[in-house]
Amino acid sequence: MTIQKQLAAEYGEAMQAVREHDNHLAQTISLYVSALRTECASRRVEASELHALLNGVTGGHDGHA
């Protein structure tokens, strides 16, 4: 399985769990992910740029403890 397919599967599972708990939050996350995909597709995004974009979306929290 490619990393893209693995990430897509994990994202789908995570979003389902969020949706079951808080549908409004799931919609907000979906909007952010869509915006990130658009930004990344519109130009070549380096890993450091993607990290900065994610930090902007998450307020500096990257999901790691």
N, CA, C and O atoms as CSV, one atom per row, in Angstrom:
chain,resi,resn,atom,element,x,y,z
A,1,MET,N,N,0.859,-1.193,0.000
A,1,MET,CA,C,0.000,0.000,0.000
A,1,MET,C,C,0.894,1.242,0.000
A,1,MET,O,O,1.844,1.345,0.776
A,2,THR,N,N,0.568,2.175,-0.884
A,2,THR,CA,C,1.355,3.408,-0.940
A,2,THR,C,C,1.043,4.267,0.279
A,2,THR,O,O,0.010,4.103,0.928
A,3,ILE,N,N,1.954,5.180,0.572
A,3,ILE,CA,C,1.753,6.070,1.720
A,3,ILE,C,C,0.489,6.908,1.537
A,3,ILE,O,O,-0.213,7.194,2.507
A,4,GLN,N,N,0.196,7.306,0.286
A,4,GLN,CA,C,-1.008,8.102,0.040
A,4,GLN,C,C,-2.264,7.307,0.373
A,4,GLN,O,O,-3.191,7.837,0.987
A,5,LYS,N,N,-2.300,6.038,-0.029
A,5,LYS,CA,C,-3.472,5.210,0.260
A,5,LYS,C,C,-3.591,4.943,1.754
A,5,LYS,O,O,-4.695,4.929,2.298
A,6,GLN,N,N,-2.458,4.732,2.421
A,6,GLN,CA,C,-2.477,4.495,3.859
A,6,GLN,C,C,-2.990,5.728,4.594
A,6,GLN,O,O,-3.824,5.619,5.493
A,7,LEU,N,N,-2.487,6.907,4.208
A,7,LEU,CA,C,-2.950,8.143,4.842
A,7,LEU,C,C,-4.431,8.390,4.580
A,7,LEU,O,O,-5.159,8.827,5.470
A,8,ALA,N,N,-4.871,8.111,3.361
A,8,ALA,CA,C,-6.285,8.298,3.031
A,8,ALA,C,C,-7.164,7.383,3.876
A,8,ALA,O,O,-8.222,7.796,4.350
A,9,ALA,N,N,-6.724,6.137,4.063
A,9,ALA,CA,C,-7.496,5.198,4.875
A,9,ALA,C,C,-7.534,5.651,6.329
A,9,ALA,O,O,-8.587,5.616,6.966
A,10,GLU,N,N,-6.379,6.077,6.858
A,10,GLU,CA,C,-6.326,6.535,8.246
A,10,GLU,C,C,-7.157,7.801,8.434
A,10,GLU,O,O,-7.844,7.951,9.445
A,11,TYR,N,N,-7.095,8.715,7.459
A,11,TYR,CA,C,-7.889,9.943,7.522
A,11,TYR,C,C,-9.382,9.603,7.532
A,11,TYR,O,O,-10.148,10.173,8.309
A,12,GLY,N,N,-9.788,8.673,6.668
A,12,GLY,CA,C,-11.187,8.270,6.605
A,12,GLY,C,C,-11.680,7.692,7.925
A,12,GLY,O,O,-12.780,8.005,8.380
A,13,GLU,N,N,-10.860,6.849,8.532
A,13,GLU,CA,C,-11.223,6.248,9.820
A,13,GLU,C,C,-11.302,7.322,10.905
A,13,GLU,O,O,-12.234,7.331,11.709
A,14,ALA,N,N,-10.334,8.213,10.925
A,14,ALA,CA,C,-10.319,9.269,11.939
A,14,ALA,C,C,-11.513,10.201,11.773
A,14,ALA,O,O,-12.148,10.593,12.752
A,15,MET,N,N,-11.811,10.553,10.525
A,15,MET,CA,C,-12.940,11.448,10.290
A,15,MET,C,C,-14.261,10.798,10.670
A,15,MET,O,O,-15.166,11.478,11.155
A,16,GLN,N,N,-14.386,9.507,10.461
A,16,GLN,CA,C,-15.614,8.813,10.857
A,16,GLN,C,C,-15.794,8.890,12.372
A,16,GLN,O,O,-16.899,9.117,12.864
A,17,ALA,N,N,-14.699,8.698,13.101
A,17,ALA,CA,C,-14.762,8.774,14.563
A,17,ALA,C,C,-15.129,10.186,15.016
A,17,ALA,O,O,-15.935,10.357,15.930
A,18,VAL,N,N,-14.538,11.198,14.377
A,18,VAL,CA,C,-14.855,12.590,14.721
A,18,VAL,C,C,-16.311,12.887,14.390
A,18,VAL,O,O,-17.019,13.500,15.189
A,19,ARG,N,N,-16.760,12.455,13.213
A,19,ARG,CA,C,-18.136,12.701,12.761
A,19,ARG,C,C,-19.149,12.124,13.746
A,19,ARG,O,O,-20.182,12.735,14.020
A,20,GLU,N,N,-18.841,10.938,14.275
A,20,GLU,CA,C,-19.758,10.314,15.240
A,20,GLU,C,C,-19.826,11.108,16.538
A,20,GLU,O,O,-20.847,11.092,17.226
A,21,HIS,N,N,-18.744,11.801,16.873
A,21,HIS,CA,C,-18.683,12.568,18.124
A,21,HIS,C,C,-19.169,14.009,17.936
A,21,HIS,O,O,-19.893,14.541,18.777
A,22,ASP,N,N,-18.758,14.642,16.811
A,22,ASP,CA,C,-19.057,16.060,16.616
A,22,ASP,C,C,-19.062,16.373,15.121
A,22,ASP,O,O,-18.011,16.605,14.524
A,23,ASN,N,N,-20.240,16.377,14.529
A,23,ASN,CA,C,-20.356,16.568,13.086
A,23,ASN,C,C,-19.856,17.946,12.648
A,23,ASN,O,O,-19.257,18.064,11.579
A,24,HIS,N,N,-20.086,18.979,13.441
A,24,HIS,CA,C,-19.622,20.327,13.086
A,24,HIS,C,C,-18.098,20.356,13.005
A,24,HIS,O,O,-17.539,20.939,12.076
A,25,LEU,N,N,-17.430,19.738,13.960
A,25,LEU,CA,C,-15.966,19.663,13.946
A,25,LEU,C,C,-15.489,18.903,12.711
A,25,LEU,O,O,-14.506,19.300,12.084
A,26,ALA,N,N,-16.163,17.833,12.362
A,26,ALA,CA,C,-15.796,17.052,11.178
A,26,ALA,C,C,-15.908,17.909,9.916
A,26,ALA,O,O,-15.051,17.824,9.036
A,27,GLN,N,N,-16.942,18.725,9.818
A,27,GLN,CA,C,-17.101,19.609,8.660
A,27,GLN,C,C,-15.981,20.642,8.607
A,27,GLN,O,O,-15.470,20.949,7.530
A,28,THR,N,N,-15.598,21.179,9.759
A,28,THR,CA,C,-14.513,22.157,9.822
A,28,THR,C,C,-13.197,21.529,9.390
A,28,THR,O,O,-12.451,22.124,8.613
A,29,ILE,N,N,-12.908,20.341,9.885
A,29,ILE,CA,C,-11.681,19.638,9.501
A,29,ILE,C,C,-11.683,19.381,7.997
A,29,ILE,O,O,-10.664,19.576,7.334
A,30,SER,N,N,-12.798,18.954,7.466
A,30,SER,CA,C,-12.893,18.687,6.026
A,30,SER,C,C,-12.597,19.938,5.204
A,30,SER,O,O,-11.932,19.860,4.171
A,31,LEU,N,N,-13.085,21.083,5.656
A,31,LEU,CA,C,-12.808,22.337,4.951
A,31,LEU,C,C,-11.320,22.664,4.977
A,31,LEU,O,O,-10.755,23.063,3.958
A,32,TYR,N,N,-10.680,22.497,6.137
A,32,TYR,CA,C,-9.247,22.751,6.239
A,32,TYR,C,C,-8.442,21.809,5.358
A,32,TYR,O,O,-7.502,22.236,4.687
A,33,VAL,N,N,-8.801,20.535,5.353
A,33,VAL,CA,C,-8.089,19.554,4.530
A,33,VAL,C,C,-8.266,19.882,3.055
A,33,VAL,O,O,-7.316,19.785,2.277
A,34,SER,N,N,-9.461,20.267,2.671
A,34,SER,CA,C,-9.715,20.649,1.279
A,34,SER,C,C,-8.859,21.853,0.887
A,34,SER,O,O,-8.276,21.877,-0.197
A,35,ALA,N,N,-8.786,22.837,1.755
A,35,ALA,CA,C,-7.964,24.023,1.477
A,35,ALA,C,C,-6.493,23.645,1.371
A,35,ALA,O,O,-5.783,24.155,0.505
A,36,LEU,N,N,-6.033,22.765,2.237
A,36,LEU,CA,C,-4.645,22.310,2.180
A,36,LEU,C,C,-4.353,21.571,0.882
A,36,LEU,O,O,-3.315,21.790,0.258
A,37,ARG,N,N,-5.265,20.701,0.476
A,37,ARG,CA,C,-5.090,19.966,-0.784
A,37,ARG,C,C,-5.010,20.929,-1.956
A,37,ARG,O,O,-4.171,20.765,-2.842
A,38,THR,N,N,-5.884,21.936,-1.966
A,38,THR,CA,C,-5.887,22.926,-3.038
A,38,THR,C,C,-4.567,23.685,-3.061
A,38,THR,O,O,-3.981,23.881,-4.126
A,39,GLU,N,N,-4.105,24.105,-1.911
A,39,GLU,CA,C,-2.846,24.848,-1.804
A,39,GLU,C,C,-1.675,23.992,-2.279
A,39,GLU,O,O,-0.811,24.470,-3.015
A,40,CYS,N,N,-1.647,22.745,-1.864
A,40,CYS,CA,C,-0.551,21.853,-2.240
A,40,CYS,C,C,-0.600,21.513,-3.726
A,40,CYS,O,O,0.443,21.367,-4.362
A,41,ALA,N,N,-1.789,21.388,-4.277
A,41,ALA,CA,C,-1.928,21.043,-5.690
A,41,ALA,C,C,-1.600,22.231,-6.595
A,41,ALA,O,O,-1.180,22.046,-7.738
A,42,SER,N,N,-1.789,23.437,-6.090
A,42,SER,CA,C,-1.582,24.616,-6.926
A,42,SER,C,C,-0.101,24.925,-7.124
A,42,SER,O,O,0.263,25.657,-8.045
A,43,ARG,N,N,0.738,24.381,-6.282
A,43,ARG,CA,C,2.180,24.588,-6.419
A,43,ARG,C,C,2.905,23.486,-5.679
A,43,ARG,O,O,2.305,22.765,-4.881
A,44,ARG,N,N,4.169,23.356,-5.937
A,44,ARG,CA,C,4.957,22.337,-5.249
A,44,ARG,C,C,5.214,22.830,-3.824
A,44,ARG,O,O,5.803,23.892,-3.620
A,45,VAL,N,N,4.775,22.060,-2.865
A,45,VAL,CA,C,4.917,22.451,-1.467
A,45,VAL,C,C,5.992,21.581,-0.825
A,45,VAL,O,O,5.903,20.353,-0.837
A,46,GLU,N,N,6.992,22.224,-0.273
A,46,GLU,CA,C,8.063,21.513,0.420
A,46,GLU,C,C,7.556,21.045,1.783
A,46,GLU,O,O,6.577,21.577,2.308
A,47,ALA,N,N,8.228,20.053,2.346
A,47,ALA,CA,C,7.807,19.492,3.632
A,47,ALA,C,C,7.757,20.559,4.723
A,47,ALA,O,O,6.831,20.567,5.534
A,48,SER,N,N,8.738,21.457,4.752
A,48,SER,CA,C,8.750,22.499,5.786
A,48,SER,C,C,7.565,23.453,5.620
A,48,SER,O,O,6.997,23.928,6.604
A,49,GLU,N,N,7.197,23.728,4.355
A,49,GLU,CA,C,6.036,24.579,4.107
A,49,GLU,C,C,4.754,23.901,4.569
A,49,GLU,O,O,3.892,24.533,5.180
A,50,LEU,N,N,4.632,22.601,4.272
A,50,LEU,CA,C,3.446,21.854,4.675
A,50,LEU,C,C,3.337,21.848,6.200
A,50,LEU,O,O,2.245,22.009,6.746
A,51,HIS,N,N,4.455,21.663,6.878
A,51,HIS,CA,C,4.454,21.679,8.340
A,51,HIS,C,C,3.974,23.043,8.849
A,51,HIS,O,O,3.193,23.113,9.797
A,52,ALA,N,N,4.442,24.117,8.220
A,52,ALA,CA,C,4.015,25.464,8.612
A,52,ALA,C,C,2.525,25.661,8.358
A,52,ALA,O,O,1.824,26.246,9.183
A,53,LEU,N,N,2.039,25.170,7.212
A,53,LEU,CA,C,0.607,25.274,6.917
A,53,LEU,C,C,-0.213,24.521,7.958
A,53,LEU,O,O,-1.227,25.021,8.445
A,54,LEU,N,N,0.232,23.320,8.290
A,54,LEU,CA,C,-0.489,22.524,9.288
A,54,LEU,C,C,-0.465,23.201,10.650
A,54,LEU,O,O,-1.469,23.180,11.362
A,55,ASN,N,N,0.650,23.794,11.022
A,55,ASN,CA,C,0.718,24.505,12.292
A,55,ASN,C,C,-0.246,25.679,12.306
A,55,ASN,O,O,-0.838,25.985,13.341
A,56,GLY,N,N,-0.408,26.342,11.161
A,56,GLY,CA,C,-1.361,27.442,11.069
A,56,GLY,C,C,-2.783,26.965,11.248
A,56,GLY,O,O,-3.595,27.639,11.882
A,57,VAL,N,N,-3.089,25.804,10.692
A,57,VAL,CA,C,-4.439,25.242,10.795
A,57,VAL,C,C,-4.722,24.767,12.205
A,57,VAL,O,O,-5.829,24.949,12.710
A,58,THR,N,N,-3.727,24.155,12.851
A,58,THR,CA,C,-3.947,23.546,14.159
A,58,THR,C,C,-3.582,24.473,15.311
A,58,THR,O,O,-3.689,24.087,16.475
A,59,GLY,N,N,-3.156,25.677,14.999
A,59,GLY,CA,C,-2.772,26.599,16.059
A,59,GLY,C,C,-1.476,26.201,16.731
A,59,GLY,O,O,-1.252,26.522,17.898
A,60,GLY,N,N,-0.611,25.494,15.990
A,60,GLY,CA,C,0.681,25.095,16.533
A,60,GLY,C,C,0.712,23.696,17.084
A,60,GLY,O,O,1.773,23.212,17.480
A,61,HIS,N,N,-0.428,23.029,17.121
A,61,HIS,CA,C,-0.484,21.658,17.624
A,61,HIS,C,C,-0.511,20.715,16.440
A,61,HIS,O,O,-1.415,20.782,15.607
A,62,ASP,N,N,0.484,19.831,16.359
A,62,ASP,CA,C,0.550,18.932,15.214
A,62,ASP,C,C,-0.008,17.554,15.512
A,62,ASP,O,O,0.171,16.625,14.724
A,63,GLY,N,N,-0.684,17.415,16.646
A,63,GLY,CA,C,-1.310,16.138,16.974
A,63,GLY,C,C,-0.420,15.210,17.764
A,63,GLY,O,O,-0.847,14.126,18.159
A,64,HIS,N,N,0.817,15.622,18.001
A,64,HIS,CA,C,1.727,14.790,18.769
A,64,HIS,C,C,1.737,15.255,20.210
A,64,HIS,O,O,1.626,16.448,20.495
A,65,ALA,N,N,1.871,14.292,21.121
A,65,ALA,CA,C,1.870,14.619,22.556
A,65,ALA,C,C,3.151,15.300,22.962
A,65,ALA,O,O,3.323,15.646,24.131
